[in-house]
Structure formats: structure tokens, C-alpha cells
Amino acid sequence: MSWQVHLPALVVSVPLLGAFISIAMVKPRLRNLWFATILVATTVLAFLMWRYVAINGTLVYVMGGERWNLTLPSGMTLPIRIIMEVDAFGAFMALAGSIATLASGLFSVRFLDRVNDGNKFVALFFLLFAGMLGLEVTGDFFNFFVFLEIASVASFGLIAFWRDRPEAIEASFKYAVLSTFVALIFLIGVGILYGVYGTLNMAAIAKNMQVGFLEKLALVLFIVSLAMKSGAVPLHMWEPDAYGQAPAGVSCFLVVVGQASLYGMFRIAFSVYGQAFEGNVLAWVIIVLGLLSMFIGVIMAVIQKEAKRLMAYHCISQTGYMLMGIGLGLLALSSSQAMSEYGFTAMKGGIFHIINNAMYKGLLFLTAGSLFYATGTTNLNKLGGLARKMPYTTFMFAVAAAAIAGLPPFNGFVSKLLIYESSFVVHPFLAVVAMVTSILTLASFVKVFQSGFLGPSRDNLNNVREVPLSMVVGMMVLCVMIISLSLMPNWVLANLIEPAARDLVNQASYIQAVMGSGL
């Protein structure tokens, strides 16, 4: 047996190990080295896992044994033990999240020099990393709930890390209340399915799925809880405060943590319910959530004066593109062959937008963190003329702003174009909302660029300099990824996006990987 079959366990256990050991670190320099080492190691493991799945197909890993299916006297076969199931979609999500986490961690190394609780920050950071990756590799509902809780608890501490600021404590408290409610309703949904099917394994439930009242009720609970966790309108009230008050590296990290909740929503909709759910109600619910998130998020962003809060509202807006793309794909499952082709195009756009958003939205938060590190504020009314003093930050902000606005030839243009053309087939109104959102996105970031980087320098900013090298390197990781995704869209679509979309749609393959083997 190749050691690579253990990769799903390793990508979770390595950051967990990093969290426990980091608490005992005495010297800051040794802690920072440990921080960077675990980040790089986990990202490499995530890449190797994606590569293994790309070559060999879905990877199933069982904790505590080689066999995982138990045949009851009645003849019914059920999976037992803790099972991790990683297909191309899960591996893609883990890889994209790991790259963004690596960048946010490298950016945060210098930040640790300004705090007295650096060991606690690193431990919480690694716990959040493990929770996020666990969400994307688990194959059963209960462990999804466990990893959701691990990520939530770690987030509470990271959001409130500036505990001398009342606003940070308030933001963390709001997030804690919301996360508790999310966990409760998600667990009720899990309990409903367990009561009906007697198992928590997603593939086993999907194989025996018969959609009745209880299954629909569980689905409503899952959609509401995960939409709330990902910051979709109208369940977005916590996001501007949490993203705005957290350290910049944490804000970047929270972007991909939110996408892990979207992953759970998409996994449940396609792999667990899939073809068993007749009708288009679920698809239209997701599409409407996407439309509301896009438009309301960008409208609120345009009027903001504080850079991080502006970017937080854009997180809500960009989540809408992902929801609409995947919703259109779900709508196409029960439609004609022509519509199915456009639906698959929409899904490719939505999945492509996931990695695009992780890169450019993460980079925008890091550039905002650079502004705060250098000037002590992210209030646009107190900034100006920083392009001459912070050239690296200025360049990377411009790249990220062009990408999120969907300007060609940047990567955001490719994913949005796929969503535009497929949504237009369903109804032109959908495409109009998506394009208007992009125009307003461009307008808001032109405002940020003009207010913060152009114009005359303010007297109170005369001594501002570029941020330290480690922070520039963190931003550069994401900037290089944006440029690479922009220069090689065909390769990315063929090797990253299409395999992920195919595996997400292929419910039979997801079921077969667990239920057809391991006997």
C-alpha cells in the first residue's frame, strides 16, 4: 500500500500537530520557523493529494482498519468507522484553501512580532487550518459537524485577537452566537437523516435516499446553516464585522474557511441528494441566494469608507457568483441535453470562481493589512499618495482589484464569462445582475485605489515605508497565483476545474467509491 493513501489523514493531522506543539514554543524565532514549516508541509501534502486523485481517482481512507463495510444479518451493508472520501472536487478545494492559508500565514509572521500571545495565535491558526481541511475531506455528516465546530471555535479567538478593542470582541461574539445556532440546526439535520437511514456516511445515505418530508426538512436545515456560515444574503450580518476586525492574515484565511461551508452545501446538494431530489426548488433557492448576495453585497460595498469593511462586503458579493454558478448546474440536472451543457458550463464558472476568489480576495485583505501595518489605519479618508511609498503593495492591489472586477485578461474575467453566458440561457435577467455587479465592483475598487494610493501624500504619512519582506512574500504568493490563473485559463479549466465539476455531478461515482469497495 502506497503511503499516499494516507494523505487525507495527513493533511488534517499535520496542522493539528503544529497547533499542539506551537503552544510549547519558547523562542519567537523558533515558533515562526515552526509556523512556516507546518504551513509549507501542509500545502505540499494538499498538492500531493490533489495529484494522487487526479491520477488514480477518488481516494477513500478509513481510520482504524482497511475494511469499512459491515453486512448486517438482514443483508444490508453499512459503512463503519471514520471514513474520509476525497474526489477531484474535494482535492481541488483543499489545494485552493491551502495555498491561500500559506499566503496568509507567511503574511502574519511579522504580525506576530507585535503581539505578546504569538503562540496562541499560531495554535488557533493551525486549528482553523485543520478544521477547514477536515470539512473538505470527510465522508460522513458527524465528522463534518465536528470539523465545523473546530473551525468555529478557532475562529472565535482569531477574530477577537485584538482583545483590547471592544469592536473586535463584539464581532467575535456575533460570530460565536451565529456559529452556535448554525451548529445546532446542522446537527438537527444530521439527526434526522440518522434516524431515517441508521448511518451518517454520506455515500450510504445517498445510495438509499428517498426524498420525503423528513429528508426535505433536513435539506432546509443544511442549506440555511451552511448559507449562514458562508455569509450569503440574507444571512450575512456577521461577516463585515468579523472580517473587518480580525487581523488581516485571519481575514484572508476566513475567505477560504467560508468557502469550505459552500463546499459542504454543494456536496450535500449534488452527492447526497442529487437526482433523488425531483423539481427545481433547491436549484432556484441557491440561485436566488446568489442573486441577493451579489447585488446587496456590492451595493453595501460601494458606500463604505473603511477598506477592510468594503472588502468584507465584496466577499458577500463574490459568494453570490459561486452560488449562482452551482445553482444553475443543479437546475440543469433535470433539464434537456442542451440545458445540461450550459449547466455544466455554469458549474465550471462557479468552481473556477472559488479558486479565483480565494486568491484575489485574499490578496485584497492582505494589501489592506499592509496599509494598516504601515499607516495605522484603513480609513480611506485618512489615506492618500501611498503608491510612491509602497510600490509592491500598490502593484499587487491593482492586480487583485482588476481580477475581482473581471477585467480581461485576468482570471476573474474567465470565471465570470462562463457564468454570464450560461445564466443568460436560463434568463437574461440573471446575466444582467451579474454584469451590473461587476461594474459596481470595479467602481468601488477604483475609489479605493484613488483614495489610498493616488493623489498627494498626506502630512501624517510622510514616514510611511513598504511593509517587511515576509509580508510582501505572503502577498506575492497570491499575486503569482492570480497571474498564473490568468495566463493559463485553458490548462486550469482542463486539469483543475472540469475534473472537479465532473466528480461533483457524478453522484454514482461518489457512492460507488465507498459502497462498492471496502468489503
Stockholm file with secondary structure:
# STOCKHOLM 1.0

chainA/1-519         MSWQVHLPALVVSVPLLGAFISIAMVKPRLRNLWFATILVATTVLAFLMWRYVAINGTLVYVMGGERWNLTLPSGMTLPIRIIMEVDAFGAFMALAGSIATLASGLFSVRFLDRVNDGNKFVALFFLLFAGMLGLEVTGDFFNFFVFLEIASVASFGLIAFWRDRPEAIEASFKYAVLSTFVALIFLIGVGILYGVYGTLNMAAIAKNMQVGFLEKLALVLFIVSLAMKSGAVPLHMWEPDAYGQAPAGVSCFLVVVGQASLYGMFRIAFSVYGQAFEGNVLAWVIIVLGLLSMFIGVIMAVIQKEAKRLMAYHCISQTGYMLMGIGLGLLALSSSQAMSEYGFTAMKGGIFHIINNAMYKGLLFLTAGSLFYATGTTNLNKLGGLARKMPYTTFMFAVAAAAIAGLPPFNGFVSKLLIYESSFVVHPFLAVVAMVTSILTLASFVKVFQSGFLGPSRDNLNNVREVPLSMVVGMMVLCVMIISLSLMPNWVLANLIEPAARDLVNQASYIQAVMGSGL
#=GR chainA/1-519 SS CCGGGGHHHHHHHHHHHHHHHHTTCCSHHHHHHHHHHHHHHHHHHHHHHHHHHHHHCCEEEETTCSCCEEECTTSCEEECSCEEEECHHHHHHHHHHHHHHHHHHHHHHHHGGGCSCHHHHHHHHHHHHHHHHHHHHBCBHHHHHHHHHHHHHHHHHHHTCSTTSHHHHHHHHHHHHHHHHHHHHHHHHHHHHHHHHSCCBHHHHHHTCCCCHHHHHHHHHHHHHHHHHHTCTTSCTTHHHHHHHSCHHHHHHHHHHHHHHHHHHHHIIIIIIGGGSCSSHHHHHHHHHHHHHHHHHHHHHHTCCBHHHHHHHHHHHHHHHHHHHHHHHHHHTTSCHHHHHHHHHHHHHHHHHHHHHHHHHHHHHHHHHHHHHHHSCCBGGGCCCCTTTCHHHHHHHHHHHHHHTTCTTSHHHHHHHHHHHHHHHHCHHHHHHHHHHHHHHHHHHHHHHHHHTSSCCCGGGTTCCCCCHHHHHHHHHHHHHHHHHHHCHHHHIIIIIHHHHHHHHCHHHHHHHHHTSCC
#=GC SS_cons         CCGGGGHHHHHHHHHHHHHHHHTTCCSHHHHHHHHHHHHHHHHHHHHHHHHHHHHHCCEEEETTCSCCEEECTTSCEEECSCEEEECHHHHHHHHHHHHHHHHHHHHHHHHGGGCSCHHHHHHHHHHHHHHHHHHHHBCBHHHHHHHHHHHHHHHHHHHTCSTTSHHHHHHHHHHHHHHHHHHHHHHHHHHHHHHHHSCCBHHHHHHTCCCCHHHHHHHHHHHHHHHHHHTCTTSCTTHHHHHHHSCHHHHHHHHHHHHHHHHHHHHIIIIIIGGGSCSSHHHHHHHHHHHHHHHHHHHHHHTCCBHHHHHHHHHHHHHHHHHHHHHHHHHHTTSCHHHHHHHHHHHHHHHHHHHHHHHHHHHHHHHHHHHHHHHSCCBGGGCCCCTTTCHHHHHHHHHHHHHHTTCTTSHHHHHHHHHHHHHHHHCHHHHHHHHHHHHHHHHHHHHHHHHHTSSCCCGGGTTCCCCCHHHHHHHHHHHHHHHHHHHCHHHHIIIIIHHHHHHHHCHHHHHHHHHTSCC
//
